[in-house]
Amino acid sequence: MFTEEQIERYSRHIILKEVGGKGQKKLLDGRVLIIGAGALGSPAALYLTAAGVGTLGVADADDVELSNLQRQVIHFTSDIGRPKVQSAKEKMEAVNSDVRVVTHQGWVNADNIRAMIRDYDFIIDGTDNFAAKFLINDACVMEGKSYSHAGILGFFGQTITVVPYESTCYRCIFPKPPPRDAIPTCSQAGVIGVLPGVIGTLQATEAVKFLLGKGELLKNRLLMYDALDMQFREVNLKRNPNCPLCGEAPTITELRDEDEAANICNIHQK
């Protein structure tokens, strides 16, 4: 049963035929983990909190820096020097007291990620480096957890949703990380501050749809966004039978930390 306050808070959801009271209950019972409390994780965390997703995990090892504030909207100037997970938790709890925020302070790695994601229904990859992105993909496939991948750089963004063994995984497209320095980092090439607001919100939308069991997820479709030309482009994909992770004869059967440490925000090239 909803309280009167909850009925008012979620009224715009409840009147939607695709959501209703049953759907809102699914959201309140839902559990989503956001890995990376930065540019992509900020809008995703705020919108999922407002939507009433009952348990939200936030994983990050970094502290807030001044250069983050141009795009990481969950953090304020007064948060500089604080752990990002604590800063994010404070804002999320201020938005909606219905939501339980679980913080995971520290680096996500091959030793801890499977146990971490096991407690959640859906994962959002808001990280900014290839090593983490491959690790998240591999762990989610091994644990059977659906997740949203995204990347940003300059004025370009992309996102895809992975449903293990049902759709294309990250390694189906990119079997291994690119060579170091092959693609510039955000600190080298820059990123327009509003871009992650678009892409991170799309990731939050996928999480909501997954929890509701409504609509078509972004499976087997890489959605690419060009903010300069204000154009979206979709690339249709298929599972790769030779994928080293989810293919017919997988060669990756254990998690490993990729030897790639550069903070690279995106794999998209125009």
Phi, psi and omega in degrees: 000142177269148171282166178299323179295319179293321178300320178288317182300315185258020186301323182288338171282313188298328181280350175284130182295333179283347182245286181065188180293321180295320180293320178296325176296322177298320178295316180295333177272352185284157181225118182234135176253128176253113180264108184109108181260044183249229188295313180282321182292332182299302180294324179299314181296316182294317182287324177291326175295312180298326181288344179088029173291119196297322179232122179237121174265144178229121182243127178191150180252350189271162170260158180289133177240158182302321182292344178289332194290345179292341184216341184266082196288351178280346182254143182248168180303322181292350180270355183304129181094346179273154173300137181299323182295324179287319177299314180296315181302317181300316180291319182296317179293330177289331179286316188207111181285351176290337189268134175264122181256122179252124181260140176237092183276120178134172181284139172277129182217180185297336182279333187242348191289323183295317177295326181292311185285342184300332184274001185241156180275326186213145183241140173246122177271104177249026183278170185235024177214152185294323180303315180292321183295318177293321179297314180297316179301311183297316181295318181295320178296315181295326181267357180069034182256126175288146181207162177252122173265147173205158176210153181219150173192133179063243177249013187242141177221162178207157177202151176208149176253133182251124172246108189307133178063006175243333182221173177304132172260173184299322180283343172298326182270315183232095185301332180209161181297153177288164177300149177305137178071009179289330180232135182294153176277169176298324180291337178272317187258341180085167177208133179290135191297330183279343185302311180295339175297321178290308186289318179296326177290324174298320178297318177297322178299317179297321178297317179297314179299320179298313181295323180284336187070034183237150174076184179254121176289163182278057180272140178057023179220115176269113181267121184244137186236126176251104184289332180294315180266358183050058180228140171254141176227140183243131177249119179281138184229163175228154175301140180267115180297342179260013178303132181291349182252307186246013180281189185289332179226073186297141176254347177259106182241353177226149178288145173215152175273119180295144178275073183206111189247355183292139177282095182248127189272345192198152178252001185278133171235134183290000000 
